[in-house]
Amino acid sequence: MTDDELARRILLPLDEHPEAPSRVDIAAAVATGTKRRRAQRAAVTAVAMAAGLAVAAVPAVISRSAPPVAAATGGPSATTAPSSAPAPAYDRTTTAALPSSCTGEALPVPDGGQSYAHAVDPTGRYATYRTYRGGTQPVLWHEGVATKIGKPGGDDSLHDVNSHGVAVGNVWADDGPHGVVVSGGKSSPLPGGPADVRAINDHGVIVGGRPDESAALRWPSRGEQPVPLAVPKGYVRAMAYDVDGDGTVVGYVGEAGSGTVQRNGQNPARERVAYVWPAKGPGRVLEAPTLPGHVFDYYDARAISNGWVVGYASSDQGLVVGVRWDLNTGRAQVLPGLESSDGVNPYGWVVGMSEDDHAVLTDGVTTLRLPDVFPFDEKYGTNFATSVSDDGRTIVGNVDDATRGPLQQAVLWHCS
């Protein structure tokens, strides 16, 4: 995710009257940044092809998840050693065909205005998003019915939902965000004080971190105190973004102290690196992606499913790319044509945003562009998918409506 895209995502929801034209020329700034990074990508692609580099080493067969096992409490140890091809633990044999077409629709906005989609559950029956009228209003969608959760707040949200319809997120208080669990339409607080809660799996394991990202946290269940996840010596920041069915957690660790962290005999002092905390055993840094002429010193992991991990990376030259890791091999794969990769399913199919700022679904070889739903502004538009169901047939994300500002809307795609 680039700085200009991040600014756009943050600033657009601040408009309390989205139908009115914005007084801030955000679009011009976005366009300038987009033109610069597209030229950069073209040059990188040419170099990679000339060098004979495989931009993504992707298996031809797409696979399905093995049945999840009960989550285990994470261990206290940690390491900065990159992943080193552990023994295969995830099924890569069951196949499925990537969808060939999708239709899209806006998720209901009870009070009108702008909306933002966070997640869809593994079955595709539930989704979470929020609206922006009189504050941020969390909404839980279930098979076509939208239910407002609580009252509008300062920055309230539901970041994730599991197959049982149990959602997790945050509500804001005077001392910052606090985690909540929503079940049966009712919200209850998570124990442990201020927290930024990001994900829940089907076993009820919840992950997130402290609001200042000083610690990644894991709640073994909704009623238990959070357990800080161990980080390597010298790292002072961490956040957990997602948890797999087997309890494996992914996120990042960052800001290494000078001269304290050794990796392959060197001091990388990387600002942010993707990290995995297995359900059992020590955590470890995920391998950095590689491309000729670029050093990726800023990368993190945002989602995991069946041992497939996705995130994004930013190089020292300012190039931003989508990345996928396979925990069976530890290998990092730069995903061709993707600027961000935000969600993944058990087959390793990835959803995110393409280089030309459209929402996409890809298996790493074939990329399906998702319908824009609303008129797309070719110069300023930014459409992106955030989450995908286990079968890859239901996707949620956000698109711009060029006829209204543009106004960003939460959408749901059905694919076949």
N, C-alpha and C positions, 0 to 999 in steps of 0.2 A: 504494500500500500504506500503510495507516494504522499508527500506532505500536502500537495495541492488537493489530492483526492480526500485525504483525511480532513482537511479544512472544509471542504465542500460538505462532507458528511456531517461534520459538527455544526457548521454555521447555518445550513439550510433549515434544520428544525427550529431554530431560534425565532423564525418569523411567525409571529402570532396571527398574522393575517396572510396566509400563503397565496391567496388569490391576487393580492396586490403585487405589482412589480417590485423587485428588490432594489433598494437604494445602493447596495454594495455590488460592485462589478466583480463578483466572484468568478463568473463565467470567463471573463477575459483572462484572469490569472490561471484558471484551470486550463484554458486553451493553450496558453503560452507554455505551461509545463508539459501538457500532452504532446505538443509539437516537438519539444525538445527531447522528450524521452522516446518518442517514436523514431526520430532520426537516429538516436543512440542505439535502439534495438535493431534497426536495419543494419547498422554497421557491425554490431555484434554477431548477428545471424550470418552475415557474409564471412566474417572471420571464422566462425565455427564451422561453416560448410567447407571453407578452403582448407581448414586444418583436419577435416574428416572427423570432427568430433560429433558423437551422438548426443544431441541435445537432451534426449530422454531415453534411457534404457528401459523400455516398457515391455513386459511380457505380452505375447500375443493373446494369451488366454486370460480372460477376466474371471475372477474367482469369488466365491461366496464365503461368508463367515462360518467358522466352526461354532457349535453351540457354546455360549459363554459359560464360564465356570464362576463359582462364588468368589467375590472379591476378598482379598486379604489385606491386612493392615500393612502399609508401606514400612520398609525398614529404615533405620536411621542413617545408613551410610550413603555416600555420594562420591562421584568421581568425575573428572574432567576428560577422561579418555573417550575418544569418539567410539561410536558403535562399531563392533568388530565381528560382523557376521555370526551372530549367535545361532544355536541350533534352531531349525525351523519350528515355530510354535503355532503358526496360523495356517489354515487351509488355503491352498492356492489351486485347487483342482476343479471345483464346481464352476461351471460356466454360465453365462447369461449374455444375451444380445443387448448392446447399447440401444436405447430408444432411437427411433428415426424421426420422430416428430413430436411436438409439444404444443399445447394451447395454454394461454395464460389468462388470469383474471385478477382484478384487484381484490384484496381482502377487505371485508366490510369495515368501514370507518363510522362508528355509531354517531359521532358528533361532527363529521365532515373534516375537511382539511388534510393535513399531511400525516403520513404514517411510516413506520419503519419495521421491517420483519427481521426477527432474530433466528428462529429455529422451527424445524418440523421434526416430529418424533419418528422413530424407526419404522412405524407402520404407515405413516402418511395420513393418519386420522386426526392428529392434533398439530397446532402451530401456535407460536407466540409472536406477538408484535406489540407495538405501542403507537398511540396517536398523540397529537400535539395541540389540543384545544384546552386552554385554561390550565396548562401543565402537561406533564407526560402521563398518559393513561395506559397502563398495561392491559392487554387484551389476550384472552385465550380462545382460540378457534378450535371447534370440534365438529368435523364433518358438516361444514357449512354454517354452523351457528357460532356467532361471536359473542363472548361474555366479557364484560368489563370487570377487572379484578381490582377491588379497592377503589380509592378516589385518586384523581390526578395529583401528582406530586412534583417535586423539583426536578428529579431525574430518574423516576421509578421505571423499572423494566422487568421483563421476564426473559432471561437469556436462553433458557433451554426447557425442554419437556420430554419426558420418557414415554414408553409405550403404554404405561398405565394412566397417562394423563396427569401425572404429577409434575408440576413446573417449579422452577427455581429462578430467583432473580434478586433484585434489590429494591428497598425503599429508602428514601433519604430522610435523615433526621439532622438535628443541629450539629452532631459530631460526625456527619458523613453517612455513607451508605451502610445499611444493615441487610444481611441476607434473610430471605423469606422462602418458605415452601408453600405452594398452592396445591391443595388437594380437595376435590369435591367443591370447587368454587370458593373455598375459604383459604385465607392467607394466615400463616403462623410464622413467628420469627425463628430463625436459626440461632442456636446458642453460640457464644464466643465473642460478642462485641462487634464493632464495625468490621465489615468485610465486603468484598466485591465478589459475588457468587456467580459462577459462569456455567456450570454444567451438572447434570445428574444422569446416572445410568439406570438400567432397568432393575438393578439390585438396590437402588436407593443411595448409592455412594455419591457424594456431592463434592465438588472441587471449586476452588477460586483462589482468593488471596486477600491480603490486607489492602486497604484502599491506597496506601502509598507504595504498594508492591514491594514491601520489605520482607514478605514471606508468602510462599505458596501454601495453601491450606487444603486439607482433606477432611471431610466429615464422614465417618464410617456409616452414619445414619442420621436422619433428621433430628433425633433427640440427643445426639452425642456432641461433646465439645470438639472443635476442630483440632486436627493434628498438623503441626507445621511439617512440611516436607523438607528433607535435608538438602542442602546445597553444597557445592564444592567450596573448599577453603578459598577465601579471597573474593567470592561473589557476595554482593550485599543486596541484590534485588532478585525477586522471583515472582512468577505468577503461573498458576495452573489454569489452562483454558478448557480442557476436555478430559473425559475419563471413558475408557473402553469398557466393553462388557465384562472383561476379565479383571478389571480394576486398575489397568495400566493408565497412568496419568501423563499428559503432555502439556508443555508450556515453554517457559524460557527461564534462564538465569542470566544475570547481567552485571555489568560494572565491576570487572575484575580489578583487584588491587595490584599495584605495580610489583612485578617480580615474585608474585606469590602463587601463580597458577602455571603449571607446566603441562604442555600438551605436545607430545612427540619431540621433547627436548627443547621446546621453544616457549616463550611467553607471548601468547597471542593478545592478551589484554583486550579481548573483544567486548564491544559495548553490549551486545545481546546475542545469545546463542540458544538454539532450540534444545530442549532438554526433555528426557523421558524418565519417569519414575515408575518402574515395574511394580506390580502388586507384591512381588517377592524379589528381594535382592537389591543391590545398589542402583541408584540412578546414574545416568550417563548423558554426556553431550551427544547430540545427533550430528552426523557428518555434515560439513559445510558443502553447499553446492559449488560447482566449478564451471567456469567458462573462460576462454582465452581472453586475457587482458583485464580480468576483473578479479578482485578479492572480495568475497562476501563476508564482511565482518559484522553484519547486522542481520540476523535471521531468527525466526521463531516458529513454533509449531502451534497451530490453532485448533486442529480437530484430529480425531482418531476413530477408526472403525476397523475391527478385525486386523489390527496391526498395521493398517495403512495410516500414515500420518501426513497431513498437509499443512502448509504454511506459506510464508513468503520470505524473500531475502532481498536485501538492498546492498549493492556493491559500493566499493570505494569510488567508483565512477558515476554513481547515482542511478545505475540500472536497477529496476525492480522486477523480480520474476516470481512466478508461482513455483512451489517446490513440493515434491512428494517423496516420502521415505517409506521403505518396506522394512518393518522391524525384523522380518525373517533374515534379511541380508545386511541391514544397516545402511544400505546405499541411498544417497540423495539423488533425485532426478529433477532436473530443470524441466518444467512442463512447457512445451513449445506453444507460443501464442497466448500464454496467460500472464497477466500482470498481477493477479491475486488469486489465491486458491483458498477458499474459506470453509468448505465442507467436503466430506468424503463418505462413501458408503462401503459396505463389506467387500464389494468387488474391486475397490480402488478407484471407482469413478469419482471425479472431482467436479465441484461446482465453484464458480468464481466469476472473474471478469477478464475478458479478452483484451488484447493490446489496443483494439479500437473501441473499448469502453462499452461492450455489450455483455450481457449475462450469458454464460455458457455452461454446458455439461460436456465433459471429456473423459475418455478412458486413457488418455495419453497418446493415442494414435488418431482416433477420430474425434472431432470436436463438433458438437451440435450447438448452434446459436439459438438461444431461447427467444421467443417472440417478445417484442418490445412492449406489447400491451397498449401503450399510449404512443402518440407521435413522438419520434426520437429526434432530438436536436443534434444533427451530425457534427456541429462544431463544439457544443457545450455539454451534451448529454453524458450521463454516467449511470449505466445499468449494471447491476451485479447480483449474483445469486449467493446466498449465505448458508443454505443447509439443504440436505437431500435425504430422502427416505432410504431404507435398506434396499428396496427393490429398484431404486432409481427412477421411480415413476411419479414421485411427488417432490417438488422443489419449491422453496420459498426464497424471496429476495426482494430487491428494491429497484424501481425504475423511475425515471423522470418523465413527467408529462410536459412536453414542449409547449402545449397550448395554455399552460397555467403557471408560467413564471420562470423556469420550470418548477413544478411541484413534485416532490418525491412521494411515491406511493409503495406500500407493501403489496406484494403480489404473490400468487401461488400458481405454479405451472403443473399441469397434468401431462404426462408423457406416455407414449406408447410405441 
